[in-house]
Amino acid sequence: MALSRKRVALIGGRGYAGASFLPLLSRHPDLELALASSSAQAGQPLREIDPDWPDPDTRLEALAPDGVAAVDARVWVLALPNGASEPWVRAIDATNPEALIIDLGADYRFDPGWAYGLSEWNRQAIAGARRIANPGCYATGAQFALLPIREYLTRPPVIFGVSGYSGAGRTPSPRNDPERLADNLIPYSLTGHLHEREISTHLGRPVRFHPHVASFFRGISLTLTVNLSEELDASRLLELYREAYRDAPLIEVTPEIPEIREIAGRPGLRVGGFAIDPRQPYRVTFVAVLDNLLKGAASQALQNINLALGLDELTGIRLKTADERAAYV
């Protein structure tokens, strides 16, 4: 059985996204780890990152792009900072051009030669692809929230986003400093944020995005205000969204305002709480929440790997015995 499993190389196994990918990989019946690398933490046991990792002897390894040829891997997951993926892609292209590469950074999200990995909305392009750009965390939530009503939009949606500080990564900064964040909310990049460009490009509509970081660790809440071309009441919006996500088990549509604690640690997304302004019946405000490290990064990457390899999309993500929608990994 082990011979039939696809081997996966994880580059950047110590970062938050890479560390979130490891537990998913360990439970996947068709994938196995070839190598997890970290330039700064080589030698660290994977059990210090994922306490349930099956082999106590597996450790992070040092690897540079010039060592790619020595790694037997069918799938490469690049969990690297923005701007760091290109040398790895070039090395993999040169030594194993048929390998599947999933880039969790932003380097290829605007490259037409790469499939854009918004899983439920882009399955056809992802299936069989060998180069997949995983969407950003904020961009994932905003697009799932806006795509069902894209054709109704008359003005740029306004998106107020709040992320847990894991979204700022491990490199020390004010946005992941617990003392700075205590009893605080930090706005940043109020114009021109990369995810504003990403959402606008792939949505095909301009948006206005205002990100903030708070003192909790993981999760994103997005409050979106839109102006529509016709009046749609809350019940009609619920119906429209439920129809859009009828074949998307990880996307839940709810009449209540969703909260981060309902989705943190789970690979799905919730959208709902549709509120119509009675003074302006074409104006709607609603909320989407997701885990930035799962649906915003690691679990969506695994969905994309499954799709690209022709596996069931939710292999390794959905609990086999789950008969209630909330029972996700």
C-alpha positions in Angstrom: 0.0 0.0 0.0 2.8 2.4 0.9 4.2 2.1 -2.6 1.0 3.5 -4.1 1.0 6.6 -1.9 2.1 9.9 -3.4 5.1 11.4 -1.6 4.8 15.0 -0.5 7.7 17.5 0.2 6.7 20.3 2.5 9.0 23.4 2.3 8.5 25.6 5.3 7.3 23.1 7.8 7.9 25.3 10.8 5.6 28.2 9.8 2.0 28.3 10.9 0.6 27.2 7.6 3.1 24.4 7.2 2.5 23.2 10.7 -1.2 23.2 10.0 -0.7 21.1 6.9 1.2 18.3 8.8 -1.8 16.9 10.8 -3.9 16.7 7.6 -1.1 14.9 5.7 -0.6 12.4 8.5 -4.2 11.2 8.2 -4.4 11.2 4.4 -4.7 7.6 3.1 -3.1 8.4 -0.3 -0.2 10.7 0.7 2.9 10.3 2.7 5.6 12.7 3.8 8.9 12.6 1.8 10.4 15.5 3.7 9.5 18.6 5.7 12.1 21.3 5.6 13.0 24.4 7.7 16.0 26.5 7.2 16.0 27.7 10.8 14.7 24.7 12.7 16.4 21.7 11.0 16.6 18.8 13.3 13.4 19.6 15.3 11.2 16.5 15.7 7.9 16.8 13.9 6.2 15.7 17.1 7.1 19.0 18.6 5.0 20.6 15.8 2.3 18.0 15.6 2.1 15.9 18.8 0.2 13.2 16.9 2.8 12.7 14.1 3.1 8.9 13.8 6.9 8.6 13.6 8.8 10.0 16.6 12.0 10.0 14.6 10.9 12.2 11.8 12.6 15.6 11.9 12.6 18.8 10.0 15.4 18.8 7.5 17.6 21.5 5.9 17.1 21.8 2.2 18.0 24.4 -0.4 16.6 24.7 -3.9 19.8 23.1 -5.3 19.0 19.9 -3.3 15.6 19.4 -4.9 16.8 16.7 -7.3 17.7 14.4 -4.4 14.1 14.4 -3.0 11.7 11.7 -4.2 8.4 13.7 -4.2 5.4 13.7 -6.4 3.9 16.8 -4.7 5.7 19.9 -3.4 3.9 22.2 -1.0 5.6 25.6 -0.7 4.6 27.2 2.7 7.0 30.1 2.4 6.8 33.9 2.9 5.7 35.9 -0.1 8.5 36.4 -2.6 10.4 33.2 -1.6 8.9 30.6 -3.9 10.5 31.4 -7.3 13.9 29.6 -6.7 12.1 26.5 -5.6 9.7 26.5 -8.6 12.6 27.0 -10.9 14.5 24.1 -9.3 11.5 21.7 -9.4 10.8 22.7 -13.0 14.3 21.8 -14.0 14.5 18.4 -12.2 10.9 17.2 -12.1 8.6 19.2 -14.3 5.7 16.8 -13.9 5.6 17.3 -10.1 2.6 19.0 -8.6 3.5 22.3 -6.9 1.1 24.1 -4.5 2.3 27.6 -3.6 0.8 28.9 -0.4 2.4 32.3 -0.9 1.3 35.1 -3.2 3.9 34.8 -5.9 1.8 33.1 -8.6 -1.7 34.2 -7.7 -1.7 36.6 -10.7 0.1 34.2 -13.1 -2.3 32.9 -15.8 0.0 29.8 -16.2 -1.0 28.7 -12.7 -4.4 27.5 -11.6 -6.0 29.6 -9.0 -6.8 27.3 -6.1 -10.2 28.6 -4.8 -11.3 25.0 -4.6 -15.1 25.0 -4.8 -15.2 27.7 -7.4 -12.4 26.6 -9.7 -12.5 22.8 -9.6 -12.3 22.3 -13.3 -9.1 24.3 -13.7 -7.5 22.7 -10.6 -8.3 19.1 -11.7 -5.2 17.8 -13.3 -3.2 21.0 -12.9 0.5 20.8 -12.0 0.9 24.4 -10.8 -1.6 25.7 -8.3 -1.5 29.1 -6.5 -3.3 28.8 -3.2 -5.4 31.9 -2.4 -4.7 34.2 0.5 -6.7 33.8 3.7 -8.6 37.1 3.5 -9.1 36.6 -0.2 -10.5 33.2 0.3 -13.2 34.4 2.7 -14.1 37.5 0.7 -14.5 35.6 -2.5 -16.6 32.9 -1.1 -18.8 35.6 0.5 -19.1 37.7 -2.7 -19.1 35.3 -5.7 -22.8 34.2 -5.3 -23.8 37.8 -5.8 -21.1 39.0 -8.1 -23.5 39.8 -10.9 -25.7 41.9 -8.6 -22.9 44.2 -7.4 -23.3 47.9 -8.5 -20.5 49.5 -6.4 -17.2 48.2 -4.9 -18.0 46.1 -1.8 -16.5 47.4 1.5 -14.8 44.6 3.5 -13.8 45.0 7.1 -11.5 42.2 8.0 -10.2 41.1 11.4 -7.6 38.3 11.7 -6.0 36.4 14.5 -2.3 37.2 14.9 -1.2 33.9 13.4 -1.9 35.6 10.1 1.1 37.8 10.6 3.4 34.8 10.7 6.2 34.0 13.1 8.6 36.8 12.3 8.3 39.3 15.2 6.3 42.4 14.4 3.8 44.6 16.1 1.0 42.6 14.4 2.0 39.4 16.3 3.3 41.0 19.5 1.0 39.8 22.4 1.8 42.9 24.5 1.0 45.3 21.6 -2.2 43.4 20.8 -3.5 43.1 24.4 -6.8 45.0 24.7 -6.1 46.3 21.2 -7.1 46.1 17.6 -4.5 47.1 15.0 -5.5 48.4 11.6 -2.9 48.1 8.8 -2.4 48.4 5.0 -5.7 50.4 4.8 -5.1 51.0 1.0 -3.5 48.8 -1.5 -3.3 45.6 0.5 -2.2 42.6 -1.6 -5.5 40.8 -0.9 -7.5 43.7 -2.1 -5.8 43.4 -5.4 -6.2 39.6 -5.3 -10.0 39.7 -4.5 -10.6 42.4 -7.1 -8.7 40.5 -9.8 -10.3 37.1 -9.3 -13.8 38.4 -8.5 -13.7 40.6 -11.6 -15.0 43.5 -9.5 -13.2 46.2 -7.6 -13.4 46.0 -3.8 -12.4 48.1 -0.8 -10.6 46.1 1.9 -9.6 47.2 5.4 -7.6 44.6 7.4 -7.1 44.5 11.1 -5.4 42.1 13.5 -6.6 41.2 17.0 -5.3 39.4 20.1 -6.8 36.0 19.3 -4.5 33.4 17.6 -6.5 32.0 14.7 -9.5 32.8 12.6 -10.8 35.6 10.4 -14.1 37.6 10.5 -15.1 39.6 7.5 -18.0 42.1 7.6 -19.0 42.9 4.0 -21.3 45.8 2.9 -22.6 45.6 -0.7 -24.9 47.6 -2.9 -27.1 45.4 -5.2 -28.8 46.0 -8.5 -32.2 44.8 -7.1 -33.8 44.3 -3.8 -33.1 40.9 -2.3 -34.4 40.2 1.2 -32.7 38.0 3.7 -34.7 34.9 2.8 -33.9 35.3 -0.9 -30.2 35.8 -0.1 -30.1 32.6 2.0 -31.8 30.7 -0.8 -29.3 32.1 -3.4 -26.2 31.2 -1.2 -27.5 27.8 -0.3 -28.0 27.0 -4.0 -24.6 28.3 -4.8 -23.0 26.0 -2.2 -25.3 23.0 -2.5 -22.3 20.9 -3.6 -19.8 22.4 -1.2 -20.0 20.5 2.2 -17.4 22.7 3.8 -19.3 26.0 3.1 -22.2 26.6 5.5 -24.8 29.3 5.0 -26.6 30.5 8.1 -29.3 33.1 8.9 -27.4 33.9 12.1 -24.3 36.1 12.2 -21.4 33.6 12.2 -18.6 33.9 14.7 -15.0 32.9 14.6 -15.3 30.5 17.5 -17.7 28.4 15.5 -15.1 27.7 12.8 -11.7 28.0 14.4 -9.8 24.7 14.1 -12.2 23.5 11.3 -11.5 23.5 7.5 -14.8 25.1 6.5 -16.3 28.5 6.1 -19.5 30.1 7.3 -21.3 33.0 5.7 -24.6 34.6 6.8 -26.3 37.1 9.0 -27.7 38.9 6.0 -29.1 42.3 7.1 -31.0 44.7 4.8 -30.8 48.4 5.6 -34.5 49.5 5.6 -33.4 53.1 4.6 -31.5 51.7 1.6 -33.1 48.4 0.6 -30.4 47.7 -2.0 -27.7 47.8 0.7 -26.8 44.5 2.4 -24.4 43.7 5.2 -23.3 40.2 6.1 -20.4 38.2 7.7 -18.1 35.4 6.6 -15.8 33.6 9.0 -13.0 31.0 8.4 -9.9 29.6 10.0 -7.0 31.4 8.3 -4.7 28.5 8.8 -7.1 25.8 7.4 -9.6 27.0 4.8 -7.4 30.0 4.4 -4.2 28.0 3.9 -3.5 24.3 4.7 -6.9 22.5 4.3 -7.6 24.4 1.0 -4.2 23.4 -0.2 -5.1 19.7 0.6 -8.4 20.1 -1.3 -6.4 21.4 -4.3 -3.9 18.5 -4.1 -6.8 16.0 -4.0 -8.5 17.7 -7.0 -5.2 17.8 -9.0 -4.5 14.1 -8.3 -8.0 12.9 -9.1 -8.9 12.0 -5.5 -12.0 12.8 -3.7 -11.8 16.5 -2.9 -12.3 16.0 0.9 -10.0 13.0 1.4 -8.1 13.7 4.6 -10.3 16.6 5.5 -13.8 15.3 6.2 -14.3 12.9 9.0 -15.5 9.6 7.6 -18.2 9.2 10.2 -19.4 12.8 10.2 -23.2 13.0 9.8 -23.5 16.4 11.3 -22.1 19.3 9.2 -20.0 20.7 12.0 -18.0 17.5 12.5 -15.0 18.4 10.5 -11.3 17.9 11.3 
